[in-house]
Amino acid sequence: MKTQTHKLYRIFFLTTMVLTLASCEYAGIGIEFGNGTNSYRECTDYLCSRTWVEEWYDEYDTYYYQELRFYPDNTGTDYLYQEDRYGNRNESTMHFGWDWWNVSYTSIRIDYRNGYSYMDNIQMGGNQLNCLFDNYPAYFTGK
């Protein structure tokens, strides 16, 4: 009887361990236990749901207009228009690859052909995407 009870405890313990470890998610840095949220899908859907637009002037009075478009297949486009105070204009469109750079979905690494850019401290909501784009504050609005 004692042996049979001991076997039941072992089976219960092993079953518990298997179920516990099966709910773990590998996050790239150690193991993160799943919390049952759909954060990746929700953040990606929101990011890819619109074109993100920002306008600003630099210290030389050059006007900039930027449109970022993210796609669910981890590609995107970056359109940049600039006009200096003398009326000289320049337009460019760059294609990039992107991916979430951390497990809390507040940082994105953008892979341009000539190097990487980073969007850190991302705050999304209310048709706004605020972040540090290569360490400069950026305030994008959904279009």
C-alpha positions as a Markdown table, in Angstrom:
| # | Residue | x | y | z |
|---|---|---|---|---|
| 1 | Met | 0.0 | 0.0 | 0.0 |
| 2 | Lys | 2.8 | 2.4 | 0.9 |
| 3 | Thr | 4.6 | 1.6 | -2.4 |
| 4 | Gln | 1.4 | 2.3 | -4.4 |
| 5 | Thr | 0.8 | 5.6 | -2.6 |
| 6 | His | 4.5 | 6.6 | -3.2 |
| 7 | Lys | 4.0 | 5.8 | -7.0 |
| 8 | Leu | 0.9 | 8.0 | -7.1 |
| 9 | Tyr | 2.8 | 10.9 | -5.6 |
| 10 | Arg | 5.6 | 10.5 | -8.1 |
| 11 | Ile | 3.1 | 10.4 | -11.0 |
| 12 | Phe | 1.4 | 13.5 | -9.6 |
| 13 | Phe | 4.7 | 15.3 | -9.2 |
| 14 | Leu | 5.9 | 14.4 | -12.7 |
| 15 | Thr | 2.5 | 15.4 | -14.3 |
| 16 | Thr | 2.7 | 18.7 | -12.5 |
| 17 | Met | 6.2 | 19.4 | -13.7 |
| 18 | Val | 5.4 | 18.5 | -17.3 |
| 19 | Leu | 2.4 | 20.8 | -17.3 |
| 20 | Thr | 4.3 | 23.6 | -15.6 |
| 21 | Leu | 7.2 | 23.4 | -18.0 |
| 22 | Ala | 5.0 | 23.0 | -21.0 |
| 23 | Ser | 3.5 | 26.5 | -20.3 |
| 24 | Cys | 6.9 | 28.2 | -20.4 |
| 25 | Glu | 7.8 | 30.3 | -23.3 |
| 26 | Tyr | 11.4 | 30.8 | -24.5 |
| 27 | Ala | 12.0 | 34.6 | -24.7 |
| 28 | Gly | 15.6 | 34.7 | -25.8 |
| 29 | Ile | 17.0 | 35.6 | -22.4 |
| 30 | Gly | 16.2 | 32.8 | -20.0 |
| 31 | Ile | 12.7 | 31.4 | -19.6 |
| 32 | Glu | 9.6 | 33.5 | -19.3 |
| 33 | Phe | 6.5 | 31.9 | -17.9 |
| 34 | Gly | 3.5 | 32.5 | -20.2 |
| 35 | Asn | 1.0 | 34.9 | -18.8 |
| 36 | Gly | -1.9 | 34.1 | -21.1 |
| 37 | Thr | -1.9 | 37.4 | -22.9 |
| 38 | Asn | -1.8 | 38.0 | -26.7 |
| 39 | Ser | 0.7 | 40.9 | -26.4 |
| 40 | Tyr | 2.7 | 40.1 | -29.5 |
| 41 | Arg | -0.3 | 39.8 | -31.7 |
| 42 | Glu | -2.0 | 42.9 | -30.2 |
| 43 | Cys | 1.1 | 45.1 | -30.4 |
| 44 | Thr | 1.9 | 43.9 | -33.9 |
| 45 | Asp | -1.7 | 44.4 | -35.1 |
| 46 | Tyr | -1.8 | 48.0 | -33.7 |
| 47 | Leu | 1.6 | 48.8 | -35.2 |
| 48 | Cys | 0.6 | 47.5 | -38.6 |
| 49 | Ser | -2.9 | 49.0 | -38.6 |
| 50 | Arg | -2.0 | 52.4 | -40.0 |
| 51 | Thr | 0.6 | 54.7 | -41.5 |
| 52 | Trp | 2.5 | 56.6 | -38.8 |
| 53 | Val | 3.2 | 60.2 | -39.6 |
| 54 | Glu | 5.5 | 62.8 | -38.0 |
| 55 | Glu | 6.4 | 66.4 | -39.0 |
| 56 | Trp | 9.1 | 68.6 | -37.4 |
| 57 | Tyr | 11.7 | 71.3 | -38.0 |
| 58 | Asp | 15.4 | 71.0 | -37.2 |
| 59 | Glu | 17.7 | 73.7 | -35.8 |
| 60 | Tyr | 18.5 | 74.9 | -39.4 |
| 61 | Asp | 14.7 | 75.5 | -40.1 |
| 62 | Thr | 14.5 | 72.4 | -42.4 |
| 63 | Tyr | 11.1 | 70.9 | -42.5 |
| 64 | Tyr | 10.7 | 67.1 | -42.3 |
| 65 | Tyr | 7.7 | 64.9 | -43.0 |
| 66 | Gln | 8.1 | 61.2 | -42.3 |
| 67 | Glu | 5.7 | 58.3 | -42.9 |
| 68 | Leu | 6.5 | 54.9 | -41.4 |
| 69 | Arg | 4.5 | 51.8 | -42.6 |
| 70 | Phe | 4.9 | 48.5 | -40.8 |
| 71 | Tyr | 3.6 | 45.2 | -42.3 |
| 72 | Pro | 2.8 | 42.0 | -40.4 |
| 73 | Asp | 5.4 | 40.1 | -42.4 |
| 74 | Asn | 8.1 | 42.2 | -40.7 |
| 75 | Thr | 8.8 | 44.5 | -43.6 |
| 76 | Gly | 8.0 | 48.2 | -44.0 |
| 77 | Thr | 8.6 | 51.4 | -45.8 |
| 78 | Asp | 10.0 | 54.7 | -44.6 |
| 79 | Tyr | 9.1 | 57.8 | -46.7 |
| 80 | Leu | 11.0 | 61.0 | -45.8 |
| 81 | Tyr | 10.4 | 64.4 | -47.4 |
| 82 | Gln | 12.5 | 67.4 | -46.4 |
| 83 | Glu | 12.6 | 71.0 | -47.5 |
| 84 | Asp | 15.2 | 73.5 | -46.4 |
| 85 | Arg | 14.5 | 77.3 | -45.9 |
| 86 | Tyr | 15.7 | 78.0 | -49.4 |
| 87 | Gly | 13.1 | 75.7 | -51.0 |
| 88 | Asn | 15.4 | 72.8 | -51.8 |
| 89 | Arg | 13.4 | 69.6 | -51.6 |
| 90 | Asn | 14.5 | 66.0 | -51.2 |
| 91 | Glu | 12.3 | 62.9 | -51.1 |
| 92 | Ser | 13.3 | 59.3 | -50.3 |
| 93 | Thr | 11.6 | 56.0 | -49.7 |
| 94 | Met | 13.5 | 53.2 | -48.0 |
| 95 | His | 12.4 | 49.6 | -47.5 |
| 96 | Phe | 13.3 | 47.9 | -44.2 |
| 97 | Gly | 12.9 | 44.8 | -42.1 |
| 98 | Trp | 11.7 | 45.1 | -38.5 |
| 99 | Asp | 11.2 | 43.0 | -35.4 |
| 100 | Trp | 10.4 | 43.6 | -31.8 |
| 101 | Trp | 13.7 | 44.0 | -29.9 |
| 102 | Asn | 12.5 | 43.1 | -26.4 |
| 103 | Val | 9.9 | 40.8 | -24.8 |
| 104 | Ser | 7.8 | 43.7 | -23.5 |
| 105 | Tyr | 7.1 | 45.0 | -27.0 |
| 106 | Thr | 8.4 | 48.5 | -26.3 |
| 107 | Ser | 11.4 | 48.4 | -28.6 |
| 108 | Ile | 11.8 | 47.8 | -32.3 |
| 109 | Arg | 14.9 | 47.2 | -34.4 |
| 110 | Ile | 14.6 | 48.5 | -38.0 |
| 111 | Asp | 17.0 | 46.9 | -40.5 |
| 112 | Tyr | 17.8 | 49.3 | -43.3 |
| 113 | Arg | 20.3 | 48.3 | -46.0 |
| 114 | Asn | 23.0 | 50.6 | -44.6 |
| 115 | Gly | 22.5 | 49.9 | -40.9 |
| 116 | Tyr | 20.0 | 49.6 | -38.0 |
| 117 | Ser | 17.8 | 52.1 | -36.3 |
| 118 | Tyr | 16.0 | 51.6 | -33.0 |
| 119 | Met | 12.6 | 52.8 | -31.7 |
| 120 | Asp | 12.8 | 52.5 | -27.9 |
| 121 | Asn | 10.4 | 53.3 | -25.1 |
| 122 | Ile | 7.4 | 52.8 | -27.4 |
| 123 | Gln | 4.0 | 53.9 | -26.1 |
| 124 | Met | 1.1 | 53.2 | -28.4 |
| 125 | Gly | -2.6 | 54.0 | -28.0 |
| 126 | Gly | -5.1 | 56.6 | -28.9 |
| 127 | Asn | -3.9 | 56.8 | -32.5 |
| 128 | Gln | -0.4 | 57.8 | -31.2 |
| 129 | Leu | 3.0 | 56.1 | -31.3 |
| 130 | Asn | 5.5 | 57.9 | -29.1 |
| 131 | Cys | 9.1 | 56.7 | -28.8 |
| 132 | Leu | 12.8 | 57.5 | -28.9 |
| 133 | Phe | 13.8 | 57.0 | -32.6 |
| 134 | Asp | 17.6 | 56.6 | -32.5 |
| 135 | Asn | 17.6 | 58.4 | -29.1 |
| 136 | Tyr | 15.5 | 61.4 | -30.4 |
| 137 | Pro | 12.0 | 61.9 | -29.2 |
| 138 | Ala | 9.4 | 61.1 | -31.9 |
| 139 | Tyr | 5.7 | 61.6 | -31.8 |
| 140 | Phe | 3.9 | 59.8 | -34.6 |
| 141 | Thr | 0.2 | 60.1 | -35.4 |
| 142 | Gly | -1.8 | 57.4 | -37.2 |
| 143 | Lys | -3.1 | 58.3 | -40.7 |
